[in-house]
Amino acid sequence: MKRAYVAAFAAVVAVLGGSYLASRAPVLETGWQQAHADNPAPPVPAAPPAAAVPQPDAGSVDQDAPYRESCAREGLNESECVGRLIWFKATAGNDRFHTYTFQQRIGVLVDWFRVLRSDQRDDRFWAWGIINDPACCKPGDPNCPAKSMEETYGFDWCPGDDVLLKHVGKADYVDPACGLKDAALDPDDPHTKGGTLDQRHSACDLKFGTSTGALGIRKFPNPRFDAAKWKAVNGGVGSWAGFDRKMDATTGIESDSRVSKLADASVEPPFLIGTSCGSCHIAFDPLNPPADPAHPKWENIKGLIGNQYTRMSELLGSGMPKSALEYQMFAHARPGVTDTSAISHDQVNNPGTINALINVAQRPVFKGDTVTKWRKVADCGVEKDESKCWCEPGRQGKCWQFSTRKDDTTTVHLGGQKVVLPGVHHILKGGEDSIGALEAIQRVYFNIGSCSEQCWVNHFSDMRQVDPEQRGFGQTPFNIGQCRRDCPNFRAVEDRLQNVLDFFTSAESDEMDLFAARANARKLKSPGAAYTRADLTADLEKEFGKGAVARGQTVFAENCARCHSSIPEADGGPFKSRDFAATNDAHPRKVRADFLGNDQATPVTEVGTFPCRALHSNHMAGHLYQEYASETLRGRPSVADLPQREDL
């Protein structure tokens, strides 16, 4: 039996070309044959920015140059490249959350200097699993524009800092996002009046800031910073030693070992720190990993694969004593995983791998799901109830209607073609994000702190509230319509969600095969070297025995494929004769047809795995993300006869 399953593993690695994804998470096909594809209308240029929109100072170094080079290297078009830039940089205003709200409302302290101090840049990956930004440098290093830590308040120097650092302690900083060159308008978007009217919310509210030296973690000048106070606490501006030092070193009181000035509102740090979606999803390219993970180059970076090294939960509790309740709640995850709910904690404590966004164009969609959500419309007609239809003030027909339907589709752009997929995706490990891919992307921003005060933090459980009659004892659902109305960062992201989805389905998300990685490794030593899928099969059979790959494919087809194939036997023929590495010839890039997962829930009693991994409550009725789950998802039957330990 053991030999059969070893053979199955060998076959999966070979059949998928050792697809990196095969060992990470399931992968699927979206039924291109049923999808409607047509050539798009000629692109309509975006309207120039309004005169009232401030423009950022250019700075001495072009911040976006390496991103444009990456787009060119990956072959991304304009929309995909804008989506990539947003994914890597946009914090959507969560710098305020991570500096104030997280500490004050949830009671969790992040010690950003401990995590990001420049004198420990070389150790940052090993300590925190953080991917260092190749564009940044340690002050004092050769060719680094900053010559001392005093110039950067102890952080790395990064492109754009020659401008940003001048505004620390001032309120006149113009965010680099204000200079974003938006992609062309979609003439089919009802808010563009056929592509003739640009009504996108100001890109300023995407809030890019500059890099902290860690990809996906961004910094902003704190207008409330007082340099004199900072020097008095720290003995200078190049260190945060006094700010994050435990107070018992000063007072001699044992209980003060739990206290530092991180929680002292009278002392403001020089930077506000925010995170982008990329903070968890940016990782190394399996086909071209860095020689030294602490010193990657841009060509070693992928934005969607998921960081399997991250210690994000420990980072979130980095300013807390380990004995604190909050630390125990947020820092329980092992490296490479994060809790399903991350910051918007549901207290289930079931961390899993970061969702690997690979071969997204082949991910299955589900036709006929019952979905209640807001949808774009050009007007509200006679409807006056703003809970059913709302138009943004000052705009022309920029309206949304709240309704329940079963005919939702998903639009993606592939190789210059608009493709309408007949249904919605099921995102997250249990498919909880199930009202549409665009909404699933938007929800990520709430999960990392965006719009917290305007939208969701008052619906969040207070971990210290034990009275069920009091506010904060449990979650309540927040209202997407209210959030759209009250949070400008929501609108800035929402108006560009299609760009992010286009990035998801771009060449950067294509599957990556082990035989290709081995071929690349050989070419580094000998440019003329070749390594094929057949070579991989031969090597696997040397290691696992003759015929191991064929036996493994049989085991996979008989035991795994009904869950780990996106093409059911009714559509693709018997699993036992299936080529799971076959390409989708209708796709412009001929990607693998099978996503290798069906995105459908399987009872844990059938799978036989640890049942708590399948638990998740944030999308349940009455809970925080209720509006991001379909009625179909909530209508799934409960799993009966779950095994329970008798001693619990």
Secondary structure, DSSP 8 states (H G I E B T S, - for coil): -HHHHHHHHHHHHHHTTS-GGGGTS------TTTSEEE-----B------TTS------SS-TTHHHHHHHHHHT--HHHHHHHHHHHH--TTHHHIIIIIIIIII-----HHHHH-GGGGGGHHHHH---B-TT-B-TTSTT-S--SHHHHTTS-B-TTHHHHGGGTT-S----GGGG-----B-TTSTTTTTTT------GGGG---EE-SBTTEEEEE-TT--HHHHHHHHSSSS--HHHHSBTHHHH--GGGGG-BGGG-TTS--SEEEEE-THHHH-EE-TTS--SSTTS--GGGEESSS--TT--HHHHHTTTS-TTSHHHHHHS---TTEE-TTTTS--S----EE-----SGGGS--BTT--EEEEEEES--TT---TTTEEE-TTSSS-EEEEEEES---EEEEETTEEEEESSB--BSTT--B-S-HHHHHHHHHHHTTTTIIIIIGGGS--TT---TTSTTSS-----HHHHHHH-HHHHHHHTTHHHHHHHHTSGGGS---HHHHHHHHHHHH-TT----HHHHHHHHHHHH-TTHHHHHHHHHHHHTHHHH-SS-HHHH--GGG--TT-B-TTSTT--BS--S-------HHHH-S-GGGG---TTSTTSTTGGGS-HHHHTS----S----TT-
